[in-house]
Amino acid sequence: MDTVETHPSKLALTGILGASESIARNITSTIEDLTTDLRELSHGIHGIAEVGFEERLSVAFAAEFLRYRGFPVQVGRYGLRTSLRAEAGSGSPKVAVLAEYDALPGVGHGCGHNVICAAAVGAFLGVAAQIEKLGGSVVLIGTPAEENGNGKELLARAGAFDDIDAVVMLHPFTGESEAASFASLAVRDVEVTFHGVAAHASSAPHMGRNALDAVVAAYQGIAALRQHIPATDRLHCLIVEGGSAVNVVPHLASAVVEIRSLDPDGLVDLSQRVQNVLEGAALMTGTRLETTWDPFPAYLPVRSNHSLAARYHGHMSSRGRAITLETELVGGGWSTDLGNLSLRLPSIHPTVSISRETTPMHTVEFGQHAISPAGDKAVVDGAIGLALTIADYLADERLREQTQLDFEAAGGAVNVEQLLTPPTEK
């Protein structure tokens, strides 16, 4: 076999036919016939609006929706009581479509996860109706706590994706265009506590060691560090506690630092630099530093699989959607736990527009778009786009080979748990 110098993601996907036209028509028809039911599912999840790891009514609603249509559903597998798994077909290849259904405190579904859930369920049902003709398996996996919990990483560590060959899902967005492929930022948190020595601030300050001074020094050090990091990276810091009486040298002060990077290795490097700043602040103030890295598992950047994204792009273009194939850092820098899976196996996480009007995510207004007529249309179109992409993968060995070549060329499978080892103390 001749070596091709061009990166596989730049190659034309020649010789890939995908699923037959009759199967594609049947999948599309199945999902379109579910339009009213999927709207009710989306609006129902939206109305329940439960936060991460507490989505008990939401997952029960989705599970009953599937059981009513004859599919056995497992709820609470892999150590997470609000996870969900349903499966159709048998054996490999096996593709998972992912559902999210967690909401935000005080905002409800201001990130539109009700759309994600309904579109995933619709895609699963569309493929399941043709699975005997396609061969292989399609799996619906409900993933808790995308917001501030990283349920996907927890599920992966528990083995939920050990038998999966590829993963697809989508996310709602607003604006004129959509992206079949986009980049996201890695993100991790470190909770910081400085332990000092209390003393009277006036009569015996020399006997104290000021923990608040340590936090302020750390904050200033992180602010200085911002000048010397890539333009795509981010550092955020919040002082949580700094003492309780002005005439007492604070013996305890705490903060939270959040680190974002476009590159996994960049996240590791920046994490160590932050650790160095924190240790320096402790050294210069004579305090003791305590850090808790990753109170929930870190989120890694999305590595979008070009071969799968190209199929999704074609199907959504056929639905009349204004969609681009180029990889974009959407919205100035999202972070999502799908990134952790995309470094383990081929994955896509495209966006689907729920309003031509641009509205910031994590707002009540965005949540209202998620149950608008445009949001309901996005559920159906997105379900069809995902389902037809899954069908192509199951039906076409050439696409599966190209998908894997693309994945390997981008770096192959990463040992995510090892990558996320906390920075070392000096």
N, C-alpha and C positions, 0 to 999 in steps of 0.2 A: 504493500500500500504506500503510495507516495505521500510524503510529508507536505502539509499545507501550512504555509507561514502565517496566513491570515487567522486571527482569533476566531474560533468557531462561532461566536456571537455575531460576527460580521458576515458569515457565510449565508448565501441563499439556501433556503431549506428545500433543496431540490429532491425530487423523488418521494416527497411526503404527501400522501393522499388523505390521511385521516380517516374518520368514519365515513361510511357510505352516505349518499344523499338521502336515501330512504330512512336510515337511522337518525340522521340529523333532523329531518322533517318530523319524525315521530317524537323525538326529544323536545323539539320546539313546541309542537302541538300539545304534548303532555303538560309542559310548564305553562303555556298560555291558558290552557283549560283550568289551571289552578290559580289564576289571577286573583279571583275574589278571596279564596282561602288564604293565599299568601299575604294579601293585604290585611286580612283579619289577624294573622299571626304577627305581622310586623307591628300593627297598631296595638295589639294586645301586649306584646313585649314592651312596647313604648310606654304603655299605661302603667305597667307593673313597676318598672324602673328600680331595680335592686342593685346595690353596689357590689363590687367584687367579692367573691367567696360567699356571698349571701344571696345568690340568685336562685333561691329554692323554688319560688313560684314560677319564675321565668323558665327554668329548665323543665319543670313539671309540665308547663304549657306546651313547650316544644316536644317533649316526649310523648304527651297524649296526642298531639297533632300527628305524629308518626305512627303511634300504635293504632290509631283509628284507621290508618291506611294499611295496616297489616304488617308493620315492621317491628320486630322485637327491638327493644331499646334498653340499654344498660345505663343507669344513672348512678353516679358516685364511684366510678372506677378510678384506679390509680391514686387513691388516697385523697381525692378531692370530691367532696359530697355533691358539688354542683357541676361535675363533668358529665358528658353524655357521649354515648357511642351507639351508632346503628350501622348495620352493614348489609349490603346486597351483593350477590355473586359469590364466587369462591376462588381461592388461590390468587396467584400473581398473574399479571401486574396488579398492583393495588394502589389506588389513588385516594387520598383523603381530602375532603372539602371541609373547611373549618367554620364553625359558627361561634360568634361572640354574642353575649346578651347582658353584659354588665353595664351599669349606668354610673353617673358621676354624682357625688354628694352635692345636694343643693341645686344641681343643674339638670338632673334626669338624663335622658338620652341625648345630651348635647354633643355627643360624638357619633350618634347614629348607629349604634350597635344593633338596634332592632332591624335595620336594613341588612346588616351583615348576616344576622341569624336567618331572616326570611329568605334571602337570596341563597344561602347555603342549603337550607332545607329544600328549596325549590330545585336547585341543581342536583342534589342527591336523588330526589324523586324522579327527575327527568332521566337521569342515567340509569337508575334502578329499573325503570320500565323497559329498558333495552339491554340490560346487562347480560342476558343469556345469548344475545346475538353478538355482543361485544367481546365477551369473555373477561376473565379477571374479576376484580372486585372494586366497588366504590364504598367508601366509609365516610360517614358523617361524624365528626368529632366536635363536641361542644367544649369550648375552652374557657374556663372561668377567668375572671379578674385580669383582663388585658390592661385595665387602668390600675397602675400602682400595685401590681401583684405578680405579674409575669407567670400566669397560669400555664402558658405553653411550655416554659422551661421546666416547671415542676412536673408537668405531664411527661415531657421527654425523659426526664431523669427517672421517672417511674416506669418507663418502657412503652408508653402509649403509641410511639411512632416506630417502634422496632421493626414492625412488619409492613411499613408504608414505603412505597417507592417514590412518590411525589406528593406535594401538597399544593392546594390552590385555595384562595379566598379573595375577597375584595373589601374595599372600604369606601364609604360614601365621602363625597367631596362636593364643593360648590364651585361654580364658575362655568365658563363657556366650554372648556375642554377637559378631557380625562387622560389618564396615563395608564398604559398597559404595563409599564415598568418604571419603578421609581426607587430612589435611594432614601434611606432614613439614617438617623443618627443613633449610635450606641449611647446608652445612658446608664449610669450607676450612681448610687448615693453612698455617702459615708456619714454616719452620725458621730459627732465629735464631742468629747467631754474633757475639760481641763480641771484637774484637781489641785487646788492651791491650799493655803493655810489662812484661816480667818484670824483677824486681829482688829483692834480698835483703830479706825482710820485716822484718828487724830493723835491719841496718846501713845500708840505703839505700832505705827505703820511698818517699822523696820522688822517687826516680828511676823508680818504677814507675807503671803505670796499670792499675788492677785490673779485669780483665774480669769476675771474679765479682761485684764490686760492681755492675757494669752489669746483669748478669743478675738480681741480687736487686732492684735498683731497677725493672727492667722488670716483674718478677713482682709487686712491690708496686703498681706503677702499674696493671697489669691487674686486680689485686684491687680497687683503688679504682674502676676503670672499671665493674666489675660492679654497683655501686650505682646506676648511671645509664644502664641499658639496659632495654629492654622485658622484661617478665616472661617472655616466651617465648624470649628470646635466651639464649645461653650462651657463656661463655669458659672454656677450660681451658688450663692451662700446666704444663709439665713441664720441670724443669732437667735437662739431659742430661749436662753436663760443667761442672765448676767448679774445675779445678786438680788437681794431683797431689801437692803437697808443702806442708805447712802453713807452712813457713818461706820460701816463694817466692811473691811476688806473682803471681797467675795471669795469664798473658798471653793465655789463650784460655778462653772459657766459652760454652756454648751451651744453647739451650732450644728447645722446640716449643710453639707456641701454636695452639690450635684454636678456631675461631670458628663459631658457629651462629646462624642467624636464621630467623624464620618468613617473611621477605619478601626477595626478591632485592635490592631497593634497600636494605633494612636490612643485608644482608650487605655490600654495597659500602660503606655508611656506617661500619659497625662495623669493617670491615677498615682503613679509613683512620684511624680513631681508634686502633686498635692500632698501626698504623705510626707514628703520632705519639708514642705512649708509648715505643716502642722507640727512636725517634730522640732523644727527650728523655733517656732513660737513657744513651745514648751521649754526648750533649752534656755531661751533668752529671758524667760520670766520665772524660771525655777519651779515650774509646775509639772505635774505628771499628766501625760496624755493618755487618753483611752479612746480607741476608735472601734466602731462597729461598721465594717464594710458590708454593703449589700444586705440591708435589712430585708429586702426581697431581692431575688436574683436579678442581676444586671440584664439590660436589654441590649442586643447586638444589632449592627446595621443589617438591613435587608439586602440580600444578594439575589436579585431577580434573575430567573432563568430565561434567557433570551428566546430559546426555542418554544417554550410554553407561552411566553408573553406574546410571541409573534402569532401563534394560533388564536389566542384570546383577542388580540388586536384585530385580526381579520374577521372574527365572528361579531365583535361589537361594531366594527365599521359597517358590516352588513345590516346591523340593526339601526343604522343611521346615526350612530353616536360619533361625536367629534373627539376622536381618541388619537393620541400620539404614542409611538413605540419607543421614543428616546427615553433613556433613564433620566429622571428629574428628581431633584431634592424638593419634594412637594411641600408647599406651605412653609418654606423656610427651615424645615427640619423636624419632621416627626420622629418619634421613637415608638417602636412597637415590638412586642415579643415574638412576632412572626420572624423577625430577624434571627432569633436563636435557632429556629427550625431551618431557615434557609441556608445556614452554614452546616447543617447536618445532611440535608437532602434537597433535591431540586424543588423550588418553590416559586410561586408568583403571588403578588399582593397588589393588584391593580386598583385604581380608583374609578368610581362611577359617580357622575354628577347627579345631585338631587335638587339642584336649583341653578339657573343661569346667573342668578344674583350671587356675588361672592360674599360669603358670610363666615366669620371666624368659627372654627370648631370650639367645642367645650363652652358653648353658649346656649341659652334657651332658644335663641333664634335659629341656630343650626338644628336643634332638636325638632323645631316645628317644621322645618323643611323635610325632615326624615319621615314625616307622616303626611306630606303634601301629595297632590297628584303626581308631581315630578318624582318624589321619593318613592311612591308606589310603582311608577313605571321603571325606576331604577332597579327595584327588587326583581321584576320580571326579566328585564333586559340582562341584568347582571347574572341572574340564575341561568339564563340561556347561554350567555357567554362562557360561564364557568363549566356548565354541563357539556357543551360542545367541545371545549378544550379537553375535558376529561375523556370524552368519548374518542377524540382523536388519539389521545395517548394510549388508551386501552386497545384501540383497533390497529394501530400502525407501529410495527416494530421499528421501522426507520426513525420515526419521531422519538421513540423511547431511546434509541441509540444516540440520536443527535442531542437529546436533552441531557443525557449522561455525559457526553463529550463536552458540552457547554459547561456543565457543573464542574467537571474535573479541570477544565482549562481556567476556570475562575478561582481555583484553589482547592477543590474537592472538599471532602468532609473534614470538619474541624472538631477537635476535642474541646467542646465548649466549656465543660466543667473545669478543665485544666487552664484554659484561657482566662477564666474568671477567678483564678486564685487571687486573694487580696494582696496588695502591695506588701513588700517586706519592710519590717522595721529595722533601722540601722542601730 
